[in-house]
Amino acid sequence: MLVSMENMLNRAFARQYAVGQFNINNLEWTGTVLKVAQQLRSPVILGVSGGTIKHMLGLKCIHDIVVNAMEFLEIDVPVALHLDHGQSYEACEAAIKAGFSSVMFDGSQMPFAENLAITKRLVTYAHRRGVSVEAELGTIAGSEDGIVNSHVIYADPAECQKLVEETGVDCLAAALGSTHGLYKGKAKLGFAEMQHIAQLVKVPLVLHGGTGISDEDMKKAISLGTAKINVNTENMYAWCLSVKEQFEQQGAHDINDPRKVIMKGLQPVAERVEERMRLFGSAGQSL
């Protein structure tokens, strides 16, 4: 059974650990993340981006794959199915109607008043159906599903407080220096700003662009109120490198089963998901 992010993140926030969001890209990817979560007794968030919705043939198909995979694998740790970076109220509503247990409305590119109004309306709709909502303020640099931002714009603390207080949103992605995609150099997070915003909003913070952030900075962010960390690029990169190596070592004429190629590529993904769950402190939190 899918659950919202509310309880898992509030528990993580109170106990100072974080739950990882690992984006899924296909059936096998879904099973891999679920298996690791089950083995480590960790809550987990399965993230779904706009590109994945098209690739996996729609929201309902994704929902049914996840639910059936959980049943087949006998998963009994908390699992949230989360729409990542929903670009409109309608996109989030469609995910909820398809059975998603959590949605993110990304109104960060809009004027604050418009972001606030849509988020408030969405929270009312979602909470009546037991679905959690994540909001975003500020600009996270990098590229995500074709949306490119060249500069980081830190979230405004006063706007963060107003958005949370007036909407009742479950968690907040406040842009504080992280970047989507592969980093060029060392990520520089605004820890002072993070601590200030966490004290103002008193809800779990979300760190997007987890790839490339040092382990020490991850731990510090968690200690300052970050209870959800999104990891995607490093897993996709690990899969691609593994598959590339398969073809280089064996030659294309020796590889004729795509299922084996996909699953072998997911071995390093499983290793990285396990590493992240242990680093975030979520391993063993679903006893």
Summary of the structure (lengths in Angstrom):
residues: 287
radius of gyration: 18.2
end to end distance: 16.5
largest distance: 60.4
contacts: 1011
relative contact order: 0.16
helix: 51%
strand: 18%
